[in-house]
Amino acid sequence: MIQRIQSVYLILTILFAVLFLSGNILKFSGDSGDILTVTMGGLSRITGESAHENLGKSFPITILVILIPVLSFVAIFLYRNRKLQMRFTLGLFILTVVVIVAEGIYSVYLMRNYNADMNWGIKMILPLMMAVCTYLAYRGIKKDKDLVKSYDRLR
């Protein structure tokens, strides 16, 4: 049943993950007017003279966020095997929670080491939206599984 509501939730998870990866993931402003940005490529500093300096790579968060749309896409097409689809979706939910925790830890690390303040934006809410959509997809898959199981009992 590819046209079910859980497919819509998984597509929204894909959309939120792609939006999260586009542009600056996190943005910080330093004490001396520097701006720290975390993108898919890594951590970079933009000084007052518009000099762009790469400070490091942020591969763990990037790899985790790239895995989310891939696993969501695979989970959409596992509609014939609901048990496996539920496992994929549960793993996807755990992965989004790990992304939220990693983003928080990385933010605290950057604020302490670079004396920077976080610039809040919509990108901070997107991982939470991914987790909510993944949970709703899991709930929809479970509801379908229970419905099919109840029909089997009636036979």
WOPE-V749575 format. One record per residue. N is the residue number from 0. RES is the residue in one small letter. PSI is psi in whole degrees, 0 to 359 (999 if undefined). OMEGA is omega in whole degrees, 0 to 359 (999 if undefined). Layout:
n & res & psi & omega
N & RES & PSI & OMEGA
N & RES & PSI & OMEGA
This chain:
n & res & psi & omega
0 & m & 80 & 185
1 & i & 343 & 183
2 & q & 14 & 182
3 & r & 168 & 185
4 & i & 331 & 180
5 & q & 332 & 176
6 & s & 322 & 177
7 & v & 317 & 178
8 & y & 320 & 179
9 & l & 325 & 176
10 & i & 322 & 175
11 & l & 323 & 176
12 & t & 318 & 177
13 & i & 314 & 181
14 & l & 314 & 179
15 & f & 322 & 179
16 & a & 319 & 179
17 & v & 319 & 177
18 & l & 324 & 180
19 & f & 323 & 182
20 & l & 340 & 182
21 & s & 133 & 178
22 & g & 210 & 180
23 & n & 128 & 177
24 & i & 309 & 177
25 & l & 151 & 180
26 & k & 133 & 181
27 & f & 150 & 174
28 & s & 129 & 183
29 & g & 174 & 181
30 & d & 324 & 185
31 & s & 20 & 179
32 & g & 3 & 177
33 & d & 152 & 175
34 & i & 123 & 176
35 & l & 131 & 178
36 & t & 141 & 175
37 & v & 118 & 178
38 & t & 185 & 177
39 & m & 328 & 181
40 & g & 337 & 180
41 & g & 198 & 181
42 & l & 132 & 178
43 & s & 156 & 180
44 & r & 133 & 175
45 & i & 116 & 181
46 & t & 179 & 182
47 & g & 333 & 180
48 & e & 17 & 181
49 & s & 24 & 176
50 & a & 133 & 183
51 & h & 116 & 183
52 & e & 125 & 177
53 & n & 128 & 182
54 & l & 339 & 180
55 & g & 176 & 180
56 & k & 150 & 177
57 & s & 57 & 185
58 & f & 323 & 183
59 & p & 313 & 180
60 & i & 318 & 181
61 & t & 316 & 181
62 & i & 319 & 179
63 & l & 318 & 182
64 & v & 332 & 175
65 & i & 327 & 179
66 & l & 330 & 184
67 & i & 308 & 179
68 & p & 329 & 179
69 & v & 313 & 180
70 & l & 325 & 177
71 & s & 317 & 180
72 & f & 318 & 178
73 & v & 320 & 182
74 & a & 329 & 179
75 & i & 319 & 185
76 & f & 10 & 175
77 & l & 27 & 186
78 & y & 341 & 180
79 & r & 337 & 179
80 & n & 87 & 187
81 & r & 327 & 180
82 & k & 315 & 177
83 & l & 323 & 178
84 & q & 322 & 177
85 & m & 320 & 179
86 & r & 317 & 178
87 & f & 317 & 182
88 & t & 322 & 176
89 & l & 318 & 175
90 & g & 323 & 177
91 & l & 320 & 177
92 & f & 315 & 178
93 & i & 321 & 179
94 & l & 320 & 178
95 & t & 325 & 176
96 & v & 321 & 177
97 & v & 321 & 177
98 & v & 318 & 179
99 & i & 315 & 180
100 & v & 317 & 179
101 & a & 322 & 178
102 & e & 320 & 178
103 & g & 316 & 179
104 & i & 317 & 180
105 & y & 324 & 178
106 & s & 315 & 179
107 & v & 320 & 178
108 & y & 314 & 181
109 & l & 322 & 180
110 & m & 324 & 180
111 & r & 315 & 186
112 & n & 332 & 184
113 & y & 9 & 182
114 & n & 54 & 184
115 & a & 154 & 175
116 & d & 142 & 183
117 & m & 137 & 172
118 & n & 113 & 184
119 & w & 143 & 179
120 & g & 183 & 182
121 & i & 335 & 181
122 & k & 338 & 180
123 & m & 337 & 183
124 & i & 336 & 185
125 & l & 317 & 177
126 & p & 324 & 176
127 & l & 321 & 178
128 & m & 323 & 176
129 & m & 318 & 180
130 & a & 319 & 180
131 & v & 315 & 180
132 & c & 322 & 178
133 & t & 319 & 177
134 & y & 317 & 179
135 & l & 323 & 177
136 & a & 318 & 178
137 & y & 316 & 180
138 & r & 321 & 177
139 & g & 320 & 179
140 & i & 318 & 179
141 & k & 321 & 179
142 & k & 318 & 177
143 & d & 318 & 180
144 & k & 317 & 179
145 & d & 324 & 179
146 & l & 316 & 179
147 & v & 321 & 179
148 & k & 323 & 179
149 & s & 326 & 176
150 & y & 326 & 178
151 & d & 328 & 179
152 & r & 330 & 182
153 & l & 336 & 181
154 & r & 999 & 999
